């Protein structure tokens, strides 16, 4: 066997090995929960909305990957099938246009956009539409440079938890001093998001939702925590010098522990709760 044929055989075996290894890695990693959820934080049980948001995110990536593989495959096929051969001379046949092909690559992307828009709108309505009945728990979250205040209204109780956040220095233990939002598990909650000074953004990555906090224009989130645990929260809108330190904790606990926590807080509501314009239509409230 010539050296040229041996080289081709070795190259063929190498390509086959790479293909098999890549397929095996893809199949094995596809079995993990992280890959099935697109490496999203939290879990499907963290809130009642996480399954909708997870499915939209993961299925969008699956569709994008399938379309990408198809397009890349067609590009590679064209490069190989219509490459210039050794004995070719002159220029290849020139085509000005191809009507069926142009209709195809105009209609198909439009269909894809409308399908993605339809699924996105469906999930957004499911997440943002207020429940038929007002939740028993209403938490007014006040963003301020650079901390958070929490007003709780629950079963006739009105409690407030004002906080002053010291500047962080990166040392261990500072996490325990951050403002903490308490929520009872399996209890529907309405989060009323307001700002005292500039635009902030309320973001709990594990909840898969983020919403701006605009002075004079309250925004709303409706959700039901479904998983006991501690979660990170942060401001996601650049709001000044110490924006990166505008952090908070979220503790989802049993209802009895939540009530015990409320009993440790001050009675009444903070004035920030009433700093609003009732004539404005807030996001997530009757949209």
MOGI-V707745 format. One record per residue. N is the residue number from 1. RES is the residue in one small letter. PSI is psi in whole degrees, 0 to 359 (NA if undefined). OMEGA is omega in radians with two decimals (* if undefined). NEAR is the number of other C-alpha atoms within 12 Angstrom. Layout:
# MOGI-V707745
n = {N/N}
res = {RES/RES}
psi = {PSI/PSI}
omega = {OMEGA/OMEGA}
near = {NEAR/NEAR}
This chain:
# MOGI-V707745
n = {1/2/3/4/5/6/7/8/9/10/11/12/13/14/15/16/17/18/19/20/21/22/23/24/25/26/27/28/29/30/31/32/33/34/35/36/37/38/39/40/41/42/43/44/45/46/47/48/49/50/51/52/53/54/55/56/57/58/59/60/61/62/63/64/65/66/67/68/69/70/71/72/73/74/75/76/77/78/79/80/81/82/83/84/85/86/87/88/89/90/91/92/93/94/95/96/97/98/99/100/101/102/103/104/105/106/107/108/109/110/111/112/113/114/115/116/117/118/119/120/121/122/123/124/125/126/127/128/129/130/131/132/133/134/135/136/137/138/139/140/141/142/143/144/145/146/147/148/149/150/151/152/153/154/155/156/157/158/159/160/161/162/163/164/165/166/167/168/169/170/171/172/173/174/175/176/177/178/179/180/181/182/183/184/185/186/187/188/189/190/191/192/193/194/195/196/197/198/199/200/201/202/203/204/205/206/207/208/209/210/211/212/213/214/215/216/217/218/219/220/221/222/223/224/225/226/227/228/229/230/231/232/233/234/235/236/237/238/239/240/241/242/243/244/245/246/247/248/249/250/251/252/253/254/255/256/257/258/259/260/261/262/263/264/265/266/267/268/269/270/271/272/273/274/275/276/277/278/279/280/281/282/283/284/285/286/287}
res = {x/x/x/x/x/x/x/x/x/x/x/x/x/x/x/x/x/x/x/x/x/x/x/x/x/x/x/x/x/x/x/x/x/x/x/x/x/x/x/x/x/x/x/x/x/x/x/x/x/x/x/x/x/x/x/x/x/x/x/x/x/x/x/x/x/x/x/x/x/x/x/x/x/x/x/x/x/x/x/x/x/x/x/x/x/x/x/x/x/x/x/x/x/x/x/x/x/x/x/x/x/x/x/x/x/x/x/x/x/x/x/x/x/x/x/x/x/x/x/x/x/x/x/x/x/x/x/x/x/x/x/x/x/x/x/x/x/x/x/x/x/x/x/x/x/x/x/x/x/x/x/x/x/x/x/x/x/x/x/x/x/x/x/x/x/x/x/x/x/x/x/x/x/x/x/x/x/x/x/x/x/x/x/x/x/x/x/x/x/x/x/x/x/x/x/x/x/x/x/x/x/x/x/x/x/x/x/x/x/x/x/x/x/x/x/x/x/x/x/x/x/x/x/x/x/x/x/x/x/x/x/x/x/x/x/x/x/x/x/x/x/x/x/x/x/x/x/x/x/x/x/x/x/x/x/x/x/x/x/x/x/x/x/x/x/x/x/x/x/x/x/x/x/x/x/x/x/x/x/x/x/x/x/x/x/x/x}
psi = {135/159/329/317/320/320/316/320/315/318/320/316/321/315/320/319/317/318/316/316/319/318/316/317/319/317/316/317/333/344/343/152/325/316/320/334/8/29/31/151/166/208/180/341/356/314/169/346/347/322/318/312/322/313/320/314/309/315/328/320/323/314/316/320/316/316/319/316/320/313/315/320/317/321/315/320/315/318/320/312/327/26/160/123/168/320/9/143/155/195/150/166/131/131/128/318/165/103/309/319/318/323/319/308/4/317/315/311/324/317/318/317/315/322/314/319/319/313/320/316/320/315/319/319/321/325/321/342/126/147/161/324/141/127/147/328/122/124/118/114/121/117/140/156/108/72/194/141/148/125/129/131/113/115/50/349/139/115/152/150/81/145/153/116/120/156/138/151/11/1/154/146/344/332/324/343/358/154/142/125/120/135/139/140/143/20/121/140/144/118/116/116/117/165/143/331/289/180/127/181/125/121/120/101/322/338/351/26/151/139/140/151/108/130/131/3/89/139/165/148/140/125/165/110/135/6/123/137/179/135/153/144/155/164/131/17/124/118/16/191/319/32/318/343/3/74/161/163/154/125/117/119/174/155/321/319/325/316/320/321/318/324/345/352/168/146/153/178/149/151/335/334/331/9/78/164/106/345/350/147/104/154/135/2/96/20/NA}
omega = {-3.11/3.13/3.14/3.13/3.11/3.11/3.12/3.12/3.13/3.13/3.13/3.12/3.13/3.13/3.10/3.12/3.10/3.14/3.14/-3.14/3.13/3.12/3.13/3.13/3.14/-3.13/-3.09/3.14/3.11/3.13/-3.08/-3.13/-3.11/-3.12/3.13/3.13/3.11/-3.13/3.10/3.08/3.13/3.12/3.12/-3.08/-3.04/3.01/3.13/-3.14/-3.08/3.11/3.13/-3.07/3.11/-3.11/3.12/-3.11/-3.07/-3.12/3.06/3.11/3.09/3.13/-3.14/3.12/3.13/3.13/3.11/3.12/3.11/-3.12/3.12/3.12/3.10/3.12/-3.14/3.13/3.12/-3.13/-3.10/-3.03/-3.06/3.10/3.13/3.13/-3.06/-3.05/3.13/3.09/3.11/-3.11/3.08/-3.14/-3.10/3.12/-3.12/-3.12/3.07/-3.01/3.14/-3.13/-3.14/3.06/-3.12/-3.06/2.95/-3.09/-3.07/3.09/3.11/3.10/3.14/-3.14/-3.12/3.11/3.12/3.10/-3.12/3.13/3.13/3.12/3.14/-3.14/-3.13/3.11/3.13/-3.08/-2.99/-3.12/3.14/3.10/-3.11/3.14/3.11/3.12/3.12/-3.11/3.04/3.12/3.04/-3.14/-3.11/3.04/-3.13/3.10/-0.03/-3.11/-3.04/2.97/-3.12/3.01/-3.13/2.97/-3.04/3.06/3.09/3.11/3.04/-3.06/3.09/-3.12/3.10/-3.11/3.00/-3.05/3.07/3.13/-3.11/3.13/3.09/-3.12/3.09/3.09/-3.13/3.14/-3.10/-3.11/-3.11/3.01/-3.07/3.06/3.12/3.09/3.09/-3.12/3.07/3.09/3.11/-3.10/3.01/3.10/3.10/-2.98/-3.13/3.13/3.12/-2.97/-3.09/3.12/3.02/3.09/-3.12/-3.08/2.95/-3.03/-3.11/3.10/3.12/3.11/3.12/-3.10/-3.13/3.07/-2.99/3.14/3.10/-3.11/-3.10/3.00/-3.01/2.93/3.06/3.14/3.07/3.10/-3.09/-3.05/3.10/3.12/3.11/-3.09/3.13/3.03/-3.11/2.97/-3.08/3.12/-3.14/-2.97/3.09/-2.97/-3.06/3.12/-3.07/-3.14/-3.11/-3.06/3.03/3.08/2.98/3.11/3.04/-3.00/3.04/-3.07/3.14/3.11/3.10/3.13/3.08/3.12/3.13/-3.12/3.10/-3.06/3.12/3.09/3.07/-3.13/3.11/-3.11/-3.09/-3.09/-3.06/3.10/-3.05/3.07/-3.05/-3.11/-3.13/-3.13/-3.05/3.11/3.11/-3.12/3.10/3.11/*}
near = {8/8/9/10/11/12/13/14/15/14/14/14/14/14/14/14/14/14/14/14/14/14/14/14/15/15/14/15/17/18/14/14/18/18/22/24/30/25/21/25/24/31/31/27/26/35/38/28/32/33/27/30/36/34/25/29/25/24/23/23/21/19/19/19/15/14/17/14/16/14/15/15/16/15/15/14/14/13/13/12/12/14/15/14/13/7/7/11/9/10/10/11/9/8/8/7/9/11/11/11/11/13/13/13/15/14/14/16/16/14/14/18/18/14/18/21/16/15/21/23/19/18/22/24/22/24/31/30/24/26/22/10/12/20/23/25/35/35/38/41/48/48/46/37/31/36/41/42/39/42/40/40/32/29/16/14/23/27/32/34/31/29/28/22/26/21/21/21/12/11/10/9/10/18/25/19/19/29/33/33/39/42/45/36/30/24/30/29/33/34/42/40/45/42/39/31/22/24/30/38/38/44/30/29/28/35/38/35/33/28/34/34/38/32/27/26/32/39/40/36/42/39/38/30/38/30/27/26/24/27/31/28/32/36/38/26/29/21/28/19/12/21/25/23/31/38/41/37/31/35/31/32/25/21/24/16/18/27/25/17/25/31/19/14/24/19/18/22/27/27/19/30/34/22/22/25/17/14/9/16/16/27/28/28/26/16/16}
